[in-house]
Amino acid sequence: MGHGEREEDMKVWIDQDRCTGAGLCELLEPIVFTIGEDGLAVVHDGDSVLPAGPAGTVTVSPENERQVLEASQACPGRCIRIDSE
């Protein structure tokens, strides 16, 4: 594997059944997370807000992975789901 290549891409989605709407995810990583009109967290991919649940999974860019992990750990509802391929 060459320099800068990764074995696995980090993917993230929100389990809205567990979301408390605290907004820490958006505060820590606004590039990936936002609070939707219903007051619950969702992920976005560029300008597109994705649906809640596994259907709304987004690939996290390498430069945002640390912040996504921090948001996941800070989330009071533990609703941020991180997957690797």
Buried (B, 14 or more C-beta within 10 A) or exposed (E): EEEEEEEEEBBBBBBBEBBBBBBBBBEBBEBBBBBBEEEBBBBBEEEEBBBBBEEBBBEBEEEBBEBBBBBBEBBEBEBBBBEEE
